[in-house]
Amino acid sequence: MGDLPTSVARVLDAPLATRPDHEALVTRSARLTYAELDRLAHRAAFALASLGVSPGDRVGASLPNEADVVVAFHGAMRLGAIWVGVNRALAPPEKRYLLDDCGATLLLTDDEVGDVGVRVADLATWRAAVDAAPDGAWTGPDPDPLAPAGLAYTSGTTGHPKGAVHSQRNLLVPGHVLVAERGYGPGLRKGDCFPFTILNMAVLTTLLVSQAGGTSIVMDRIDAEGVAEWIRTERITTWNGPPALLHSLATMDSIDPHDLLSLDEVWTGGADCPEAIRSAFAAKFGLPVLATYGLSEAPTVVAIDAVDGADHREGASGRPLPHLRVRILGDDGAEQPPNETGQIALSAADDRYRPMLGYWERPDATAAALVDGELRTGDVGFLDDDGFLHVRDRLSLLIIRGGANVYPAEVERVFATFPGVAASAVVGVPDERLGERVAALVEPAAGVELDLDALREHLTANLAKYKVPERIVVMDAFPRNAMGKIVRTELPALLDRPG
């Protein structure tokens, strides 16, 4: 494998020089060679400029898994704009918050989003702008590879999403390392069913695959039968899915083992994958499920099992990648010895990499997360004697439902806007298929009888569907400590009440 590309704007250079007619991108409606993707990326940079975007401006994208979103991403990188993926599942108030927070200049979308406070270009407008763009190389200045290039929004204890800022170089490093470590080349056909609007997915799709000279298959289905169809039809060799989807593939009679015959690697991450699911998947398809651990602030993969899965340790997420230095810190900040649990912290093992640049316009949050260049992840775990990373818990109260992150404080903030709600607490309930489901306990204001149907309608209007609690239990009063804070350790038992 060659050197790390100087920027995302140059990531296609190597395959263009050696295999310009090799298939670079496959979506439901498009098949693009490297030469065709490069040509469209140049045109996308011109198109963004024609829509008022300048270097350093934030470009929001809420688009389906199609060629349009991949081309727009590459165009933004060539222009030197900052990419802001906006999950299409978010409710309009959630989308507006992200766009307001980052000060976006433009939102590319295929949805009716209403007034989101920024200029909106629908899919027809975007395609027309690309079609009208000059058919030649982008003529603007080369982007600074160390300047902000992408925001990955994630939440914390405040319930307000924060944008983890990454440079073009940082977006390239994980793919560069994974290509080298796993021996990927032009034969790689990597399929991904998660939304491309998640910045981590840009890192793991087109940016990783281009450095291997392979083919990125951006899938438009996340159900078991749809994923199996994509894998079978496109002869996908590497695929990443959440535990709930692995469970469905392993247990549904409609999925034939031959559907997944082309796969060499199956990754899972974002939630604990029970060993029972791993065993069932391996028994049916003859493939191990490879554990991973990652986070948006890294960005993406921090640790992963070996390609053959032979050294998988139960409960572990593989070994950290070589560009990272992972330490486990005690409550006093001191490094813990092997097998001792503490906060997971990571930093650069060499000068190619650094953790995120910080949180967008949040200096206090940045200072708390980045200490002397080391990222304090907020996750708890340990390194065993052989260097395997075991993630045990989260310092935050993050719920992971079927691979999707649900932040309790974010949901509780919406509860608080409903008349008659005095307090709420959102918790995760263990679930064999999804990992966790979302539940909530609610304390009404004095003398109020809550209309739960109206409350659920309010939540649905202001939250993505996967964040809406599937069960709501009404409390007379929460258990509280001397500081007036809810004692969360007592909440799981209280969920046993009818509700």
N, C-alpha and C positions, 0 to 999 in steps of 0.2 A: 504494500500500500504506500502511496505517496505521502507527501507532506500535508499538514493541515492547510486547507485553503485559507487564503488571506482574509476572506470575508464570504458571507452567504452569496453576495453578488458574483463571486467567482467559483461557486461550488460546482457548477456544471462544466467548468473548463476542461477538467481531466477527461471525463467521458466524451465530451465534444471532440477532443483531439484524437481519441482512439476509436470510438464507436458511436459516431453521431446518429446513426440510423437504428441504434439499439432502443428498444422500448423503455421509456423512462417512467411513464405514468399511465395507469389504467383506471378509469372510473366507469360508471354505468353508461355514460354517453360518449366517452372519448378514449382514444388510444393515441398517446403522443410519444414520438421519439425524442431523444435529447435535443436534436436540432429544432424540432417543432416546439418543444417546451421553452427552449432558449429564445426563440423568435417571439413567442407569445409573452414571455417575461419582459423582454424589452418593450413591447407594445403596451404592456400593463403599466410600466413605469411612466410612459408618456401619457397614458389614459388617466392615471392618478394625478399627474401634474395638471392635466386639462380640467380636472374636477376640483382644483384649488389646493392640492396637497403639496407641501414643500418639505425638504429635508428636516427631520426633527418633529414634524407633525405626527399626531396620533391618528391612525386609521383603524376604525372599528370594523369588524367583519362578523356578520351573523348569517352565514351561508351554509347550504347543505354540502355534504361530502361529494363534491363534483369538481371537475377541472377548473371551474371559475375561481374557487377559493384558493387552490394551489397556485394558479397563475397570478392571482392578486397578491399572494404572499411574496412570491419571487419579485414581482414588480415593486412592491413596497420596499423590499430589501435593496434593490438596485437604486431606487430613488433616495434611500437613506431615511425613510419614514419609520415610525415606530408602530409595530403591529399589535393590535389589541383584539384578541379573539373574544367574541361575545356569544356565549352558549345560546343556541336557538331555543332551548327549553326554558330559558329564564322568562319570568313574567315581565311585562313592560316596565313596571317601576324598578325592577332589578337591573334591566338593561340601561335605563336612564341613569341610574346611580353610577354604573361603571363609566358611561360616556361622560357624565359630568365630572367624575373624579379625575379622569385622565385628560380632560379638556380636548376631546376628539374633534378633529376638523371634519371628518366624513365617516358615515356608516354605510357599508355595503350590506344589503339585506334582501332576502326574498320574502320577508314577512311584512304584514301591516303592523307597523310599530307605533303609529301615532306620533305625537310630538315628543321627540326624545332630546330636543335641544340642540341638535347638530344637523348639518346637511345630510340628507339621506339619498343614496342612489340605489334604486331597485335593480333587480337582476337584468332587466331589459336595458336600463340606462347604462349599467356597467358594461354589458356586452357591446352596446353601440359605441361606447367610448373606446373600447379595445379595438373594435373593427375600424374606427376612424383614425387610430393612431398611426404614426409613420412606421413603415415596415423596414426599420433599420435599427442599428445598435443605439442604446440609450446614450445620450450625449452629455448628461450631467456629470458632475464631479464624482469620483469614487467615494463611496461612503466610508466613514471612519469605523473600522472593525471593532473598536473598543467603546464606541458611543452607544447609548441606549438604542435597542433595536426591537425589543418586544416586551410586553407586559403580560405576566401570567397572574390573573387575579385569584387570590386565595383569602380566606377569612381567618380571624383570630378571635380572641375572647370578647372583643367589642361588638362582634356581629356585623361589622362593616367590612366589606372586601378590601384587601390591600393588593396593589399591583407589584409583584416581584419583577424587578427590572433586569433584563439580560442584554448583553451586547451580541453583535453578530458572531464574534469569535466564540463566546460562551455557548451559543446555540449550536455551533458546529462540533465542539469537543466531544460530547457524549457519543454521537454517531461515529466520529473518527476513531475513538477508543474501541467501541463495540465492533466495528469493522475489522480492526486489527486483531482484537482478542479472539474473535469468533471465526476468523478466516473467510469473511464474506467476499464475494467477487461478483462478476456480471451475472452469474447464475442465480443470485438472490432474487426471489420474488416475494416481497414482504407485504402481507395483507394486514390492514388495520381497519377496524370497524368503529373505533371511538371517533368522536367529532374532531375534524381537523382544526376547528376553531380553538381547541385547547392547545396552548403553545407547546406543551410537551409532545403533542402529536406531530406538529411540524418538525420538531427535533428528530422524532423516531420514524418518520415516514420519508419525505423527500430529501431531508438533509442527511440522514443516515444512508439511505439507499443510493443517493447520487455519489457519495464517497466510495461506495462499492462498485459503482457502474451498473447496478442492477435495476430492477423494476419495482416501482411502488404501486401497490394496488390499494386505492382508497375506496373502501366498501361503503355501500349505502344501506346495509341491513345489519341489525344487531340482535336478531332473533336466531335461534339455533338452525332452523332450516335454511334461512337466508345466508347465514355464514357458511354453512356446509356447501351450499350451492356455489358461492364465490370460491371457496377453497378448491372444490372439484373442478370447476370450469376454468379457473385461471392458474391451476397447478401451483398454488401458493406453497412456499417452502418454510416461511416463518410467520407466525401469527400470535397476537397477544389478545387475551380475553379475560373478563372478570370471572370469579368463581361461579356466579350464578349461571353464566352461559356455559361454562365447562360442565356443570351439573346437568344442564339440559341436554347437551351433546351426548353425554355419557349415558343418560337414562332414557332418552326418547327412542322408541322403536323405529320411528321414521328416518332416523339418521343411520345410514349404513356405514360400517367401518371403512369401506372403500372410498367414501366421500373425502376422507382426510388423508388418503394414502400418500399424497405429494409432500406432506409436512415433514420437515426435519426438526423443527423446534416449535414448541408451544410455551408461551410465557404467560404468567399471571401476576398481577400486582394490584395495588390499590385497596386490597382487603385480604384478611387472612383466608387462606384456602385450606379447608379441612383436609386432613390426610385421607379421609374416606372418599372425597371427590377425586383426589389424585389417583388413588388406587383404582377407582371405577373407570376413570378416563384411560389409565394405562392398560387396564384389562381389556377394554373394548378396542382401543386404537393402537396399542403397542408402542405408545409414546409416553415418556415422562412429562409431567407438567413442571416447568422450570419457574421457581419462585424468584420474585424481584422485590426490591424496595426502592422507592424513589420519592421525590417531592418537587414541587414547582420551583422552589428556591434553588435547587441544585444546578441546572434544571434536570428533570427526569431521572433516569436510572442511576442509583448509587451502588446497589449490590445486585448480583444475579447469580443463579446456579450455572454450573458449567454446561456446555452444549449437550453432552450426553446424559446429564442429570444423574450420573452414577454416584456422585458424592453428595447428593442432597441430604441435608440434616433435617430431621423432623422439627418443625417450628422455626427454622431458619430461612433467611431470604438470600442465601448465597454469600459469596465473598464480595467485598467492596471492589470496584473497578480501580485499576492501577493509577489513574490520574488523581485519585482522592486519598486523602489521609483522614481516616475515621477514628475518632476517640470517644470514649465513654466518660462522662464527667459526673462526679458526685455533687451533692447539694452545695458543697463548698467550692466547686469549680475545679477540684483536683482530679487528675486522670485516674480512672478506676482500673484495677488489674483484670485479667481475663475472668469471665464468668460472673463479674460483679455488675449489677444493674445500675444504670444512671442515664443521664440525658445524652442522646446521640449528637455529636458535633462533627462537622466535616470542614476540611480546608483543602488547599491545593497541595498535591504531592510534587508538582513541577510547575514551571512558569507558563505552561500552555493555558492554564485554567485558573479561575477564581470563582467563588460562589457568586450569587446574584450581586448586582451593583448596589442593591438596596431596595426599599419599598418606595414606590412613586410618591414623592412629596410627603413622606412620613419619616422625618429624621429621628423622632423618638423611637418608633418601632424598628427602624434600621439599626439604631445604636444598641437596642436590646437584643436583636437577632445576630448582628455581626460584631464580634468581639475580637479585635486584633486580627481581622481577616478570616476568622473562623465562624462558621454558621452554627448557631445553636438551634437545632431543628425543632425543639419542643416535643420530640418523640423520645420514648424511653425504651432501652434495650440493653444488650450486652454483646460483647465479642467473646466467642469461646476460644479454647486453647489453639484451635486450628484456623482462627481468623474468620469464622462464619459469623455473620451478623444476625442476631435474634432480636426482632422488634416485639416488645412486650406490651406496650400501651402507648397512649398519647398523653402528654401533659395537658393538652387541650382536651376538649370533650367531643372531638370530632366523631361523627357517626358516618360509617361507610356502608351505604346501602347499594348492594349490587355493583360495587366499583365506583359509585358516584358519591362525592363528598357532601355531607349535610352538616352544617355548623349550627349547633343548638342556639347560640346567641342570635344568629341571623333570623331564625324562625321565631324565637321569643320576642324579637323586636316587632314582628308583624302581629303576634298575639297582643302585644301591648297597645296597638292602635285600634283594637276592637272595643267598643263601649262595654263597660261592665267587667272587663278582665283586670283583676288587681295584680296578679302575678302568674307566671307560667314557668314550667321547666320541661325542656325537650330532652329526651333520652333515647338511646339505642336499645332495642330489644333483640337478643340473639335470634338468628334465623338460619336454619341449615342451608337453604338455597341462596339467599341474598346476603348472608353474612350478618346483617342487621336490618331491622325495620325501625321506622320512626314512630315514636309514641310521645304523648305529651300529658302532663298534669297541669290543671288550671285551677287557680283560686279566684272565685268571683269577688267582686266588690261587695261590701255589706248590703244585704237586702236585695241583691240582684239574682235573678234566675236566668242563667245563660241560655240563649237559643243556639243549640249546638249546630243545627243545620245552617243557620246564618253565619255562624263562626267558621264553619268549614268552607262556605262560599267565599268568605273574606280571605281565608288562607289561600284558596285556590286562585283567586284573582291576583294575589300579590306574590306568589311563590311558584317556582317550578313544581310540576306534579310530584316528582320524586322527593321533594322536601316536605310535602304536606303530611302531617302525622296521620297514620292509618288508624290510630286509636287515641281518643281523648278521654281522660278521666278527670272528673270534677272533684276538687278537694274542698273541704271546709276551710282548712288552713294548712300551709306548708310547715313542716318542721324547720325551725330556724335556729342559728347559733346566737351567741351573745352580740355579734356584730349585725344581727338582722339578716344574715345571708342564709339562703336555703341550704339545708344539709342534704346534699345530693346522694350521699351514701345510703340514705334511707328510702330513696325514691323507687328502686326496683321492686321492693316489697309492696309498696303502695299501689303499684300498677296491677296487682292481683285483684283489686276491687272491680266490681262490675262497672262497665263504662262503654 
